[in-house]
Amino acid sequence: IATFARKVQLIQHNLVGDASLLLYYPMNGNSSAYVGGVNGTDSNVGYPAGYFMQAASTTGAANSYIETASGITMSGTSFSICAWVYSTIANSAYHRYVSWPTDDHIIFGQNNTNHYRLFLITSGGTTDGSSNATVTTNAWQFLCETWDGTNIRLYINGSLDTTVARNGTLTETNNMVIGSQKSSEGTNALFDDVSVWTRTLSQTDISNLY
């Protein structure tokens, strides 16, 4: 699907105009934000063909990542993070997709048992959740992590995979990073159509995005 057609699809489902859409990165040749106004800064990132048009490519090295140019505030009791991900790594190590590495309140990626990782620190405590599904490699997967103040959920290709309990409130104001922790946990992957929301996307919302 071409970039323009993808934007039309999102507008038709009232998603681009949704005030809760905090950030949207199409990754078409750069890490500029189509929504949100906070562009990324690239470190050893390429832009080959992606799921829609182009995608950000990280090498697996810790110094291969995209970092937002300023802090991204995530606060309260809800958020959602979605992205098309093409991972080429399946091993006994941690790899990051999207995280806030300054204090690691939010980590979305892969864990050391080859499952998707749902790590979250709130006022209620810490949860290091794991998906039921193992990581699919060398194929595009549409992944959405949501949190509603009570449960973290992972959706894979539009279907619910995992629900993990975590209550509390979230306070996060640091820079967001895609692709690594900046000093470790690098991911050899492609990232396309990355979006961050300040509300909990519903099953219908996620199906529309997928």
LINQUIPE-V98142 format. One record per residue. N is the residue number from 0. RES is the residue in three letters. PSI is psi in whole degrees, -180 to 180 (none if undefined). D_CENTER is the distance of its C-alpha to the mean C-alpha in whole Angstrom. Layout:
N/RES/PSI/D_CENTER
N/RES/PSI/D_CENTER
//
This chain:
0/ILE/130/20
1/ALA/161/21
2/THR/-46/19
3/PHE/-43/22
4/ALA/-37/22
5/ARG/-43/18
6/LYS/-40/18
7/VAL/-42/21
8/GLN/-44/20
9/LEU/-41/17
10/ILE/-40/20
11/GLN/-32/22
12/HIS/14/20
13/ASN/33/20
14/LEU/-41/16
15/VAL/-36/17
16/GLY/2/20
17/ASP/123/18
18/ALA/-19/18
19/SER/-6/15
20/LEU/101/13
21/LEU/-44/12
22/LEU/143/11
23/TYR/119/10
24/TYR/104/10
25/PRO/-24/12
26/MET/35/13
27/ASN/79/16
28/GLY/-7/18
29/ASN/177/17
30/SER/34/14
31/SER/145/16
32/ALA/120/14
33/TYR/-31/16
34/VAL/137/15
35/GLY/-28/15
36/GLY/5/17
37/VAL/98/15
38/ASN/161/15
39/GLY/159/14
40/THR/123/16
41/ASP/140/16
42/SER/106/18
43/ASN/53/19
44/VAL/137/16
45/GLY/173/18
46/TYR/75/17
47/PRO/-173/19
48/ALA/139/19
49/GLY/-162/16
50/TYR/-41/15
51/PHE/-58/16
52/MET/-72/18
53/GLN/166/17
54/ALA/156/13
55/ALA/133/13
56/SER/120/14
57/THR/151/14
58/THR/-15/17
59/GLY/-15/16
60/ALA/152/18
61/ALA/-26/17
62/ASN/17/18
63/SER/105/16
64/TYR/170/13
65/ILE/130/12
66/GLU/135/13
67/THR/149/13
68/ALA/-16/17
69/SER/175/17
70/GLY/147/16
71/ILE/116/13
72/THR/123/15
73/MET/109/13
74/SER/161/17
75/GLY/-140/18
76/THR/27/18
77/SER/147/15
78/PHE/165/11
79/SER/143/8
80/ILE/125/5
81/CYS/149/5
82/ALA/149/5
83/TRP/126/8
84/VAL/134/9
85/TYR/92/12
86/SER/141/13
87/THR/8/17
88/ILE/130/17
89/ALA/97/18
90/ASN/-173/20
91/SER/48/21
92/ALA/162/19
93/TYR/140/15
94/HIS/139/12
95/ARG/140/9
96/TYR/-66/6
97/VAL/131/5
98/SER/170/8
99/TRP/84/11
100/PRO/-12/13
101/THR/-44/16
102/ASP/-1/17
103/ASP/38/14
104/HIS/-32/14
105/ILE/125/10
106/ILE/121/9
107/PHE/119/6
108/GLY/-137/8
109/GLN/144/12
110/ASN/-175/15
111/ASN/10/18
112/THR/17/19
113/ASN/38/17
114/HIS/163/15
115/TYR/140/11
116/ARG/134/11
117/LEU/86/11
118/PHE/130/12
119/LEU/132/13
120/ILE/125/16
121/THR/-177/18
122/SER/-20/22
123/GLY/-10/23
124/GLY/-163/22
125/THR/134/19
126/THR/131/17
127/ASP/81/16
128/GLY/160/15
129/SER/143/15
130/SER/159/15
131/ASN/-42/18
132/ALA/147/17
133/THR/162/17
134/VAL/131/15
135/THR/127/16
136/THR/156/17
137/ASN/35/18
138/ALA/144/17
139/TRP/134/14
140/GLN/134/12
141/PHE/114/10
142/LEU/132/7
143/CYS/125/7
144/GLU/130/7
145/THR/158/10
146/TRP/135/13
147/ASP/19/16
148/GLY/-11/18
149/THR/-40/20
150/ASN/143/17
151/ILE/135/14
152/ARG/145/13
153/LEU/129/11
154/TYR/132/12
155/ILE/120/12
156/ASN/42/14
157/GLY/-6/15
158/SER/142/16
159/LEU/127/16
160/ASP/-41/16
161/THR/143/16
162/THR/126/17
163/VAL/132/17
164/ALA/135/19
165/ARG/113/18
166/ASN/-177/20
167/GLY/-171/21
168/THR/156/20
169/LEU/138/17
170/THR/112/18
171/GLU/127/15
172/THR/7/16
173/ASN/178/15
174/ASN/143/14
175/MET/144/10
176/VAL/137/10
177/ILE/126/8
178/GLY/-20/10
179/SER/-179/12
180/GLN/-2/13
181/LYS/-27/16
182/SER/-6/19
183/SER/-178/18
184/GLU/40/15
185/GLY/154/14
186/THR/128/13
187/ASN/97/15
188/ALA/168/12
189/LEU/142/12
190/PHE/127/9
191/ASP/147/10
192/ASP/55/9
193/VAL/129/6
194/SER/146/7
195/VAL/133/7
196/TRP/152/10
197/THR/7/13
198/ARG/170/14
199/THR/111/14
200/LEU/142/13
201/SER/170/16
202/GLN/-40/17
203/THR/-44/18
204/ASP/-47/16
205/ILE/-39/13
206/SER/-38/16
207/ASN/-38/17
208/LEU/-36/14
209/TYR/none/14
//
